[in-house]
């Protein structure tokens, strides 16, 4: 794992996001894994997490919760769009909308990842990590995730995305 950047403003976010290669530009495309940088590294995942939270199950912020994930074949443009939607859903706080009682989901969402799972064909896993197993909160987050994830994808890709839950403990 290597931290590429840190940001605290929307301007800083866009400054970095616009210059980091998109997942489809570096992940397995059905033919090969791409190598980047002076050391020809293979990149297998991108993560975006709150400052101080590691994208590891053992991190105290993650150990009490789990993750919503979907694993599926996505062509390059759709992969990039789904990743962008997921990232913007976190940064723009769209996914955290909708919790009753005035308490936002922000305190529960720790981060997200996109993982290259391709071996003989392009397969990717999109994950949203949260710090709770509370069924009501989990369901509200899942519903918003489903809404946000495929926004703007071609109508041929609008089929329901299967999102599954995995506990971190």
N, C-alpha and C positions, 0 to 999 in steps of 0.2 A: 504494500500500500504506500502511496505517495500522495501527499497533499499538493494539489496544483494551485490552489488559491483560497483566499478567505475574503469575505465581503460583509459589509454591514449596511450598505445602501443599495438602492435599486440601480443607480448609475454604476457602482462597482460590479454588481451582478452582471449587467449587460456587457460591461467592458470585458469581463472574462468569458462569459457564455458565448459571445460572438466570435471568440478566437480559439476556443477549444474545439478540436475536431468532433464532428457528429459521430454517434455510435456506428452508423452504417459506413462511415469512411475508414474505420479501423477494425471493426469486428469481422468475423468470418462471413464471407459472402457466398458460400457454396463452392468456391474454388480454392480460396486460401485465407489464412490469417495474415493480416497486414502487420508489418513491422514499422515502428516509428522511432524518431529521435536518433541521436548519435550512437546509441548503444543497441539499436534495432530491437527494442522491447516489443513484446506482444502484450497488448492491453486486453484484459478479459472482463473488466467491469468499470463502470463509473458509479460514483456515490456522491450524494449531496446530503450532508448531515448537519445538524445544529453544531455550533461551536462547542467543543468539549465532549461530544458524543462520537465514539468510534463505531464504524459499521461492523460491529462484532456482537454476537449474542451475549457474550460475557460482560459487556459494558453494563454497569449498573442501571443506566437509563433504558437499556433494551431488555435486560434480563426479566423484568416484570411483565413484559408484553409479548409481542409477536409481530408477524408481518402478513399483510395481504399481498398475494402475488398472482401473476398470470404468466404462464409459460406457453409460448406459441411461436409459430413461424410468422415472421413479418418481413415483407420486402423492405429495402433500404429506406425509401421515402416514408413509409408508414412507421417503421421503427423510429426514425428521427422525430416524426411528429408526435408519436406516443410518449417518447422520452421528454420532448419539449413540453407537452401537456402536463406530464407528471411533475416536472421541475417547476413549471409556472404555477401549477396548482399548489405547491408548497410555498414558493416565494411570494406569490400573490395571495396566499391564504384562502384560496377558493375551496380547497378540500376541507378546511376547518370550519366552514360555515355550516350552520344548521343544528347546533347542539342547543337544546332548550335550557332554560334557567340562566341564560346570559353567559355561561362559561364556554368559551371557544375550545376547539379541538387543538389549538396551538400547543397547549401544554402536554398533549398526548403524542403528537407527531414528531418523531425524531429525525426522520430522513427517508431517502429513497435510493434505490440502486437499479441499474440496468446491467444484466450479466449476460455475457456471450456464452451460450450453451451449445453452440454449433459443433458438430463433428463431421457429418457428411452432407448436411444441409443447414441453412441459417435458422437457428432456434435461439430465442432470447427469453429472458426472465425479467419482468418488471416487478419491483417490490416497493412497498410502502411500509416502513417500520414504525410501530407505535409502542407506547410504554404501558399500555393497559390491556387487560383481558375482559374488561367490563363489556358484557354482550350488547347493551344498548349503544354504547359509544362505538364499539367495533362495527356494528351494523350501520350507524350513521356515516362513519368514515368509509365503509365499503360502498355505500350508495353514492356518495359524492365522488369517490374514486372511479366508479363505473361511468358516471356522467362525464367526468373530466377527461378520462383516459383516451377515449376515441373521438373527442370533439374535433371536427374538421377532417376526419378521415373520409376517404371515398365511400360512397354509399354501398359499394360492393364489400367493404370491410366493416360495415355497421352491424354485423352479426353480433349477438351477445358475447362478450368476452367472459370467459370462465375465470373467476377470481376465487382463489382458495386461501385458507388461513393456515398459518403454521405458528405454534407456540415457540417461544425462545427458551423455555425452561422445561 
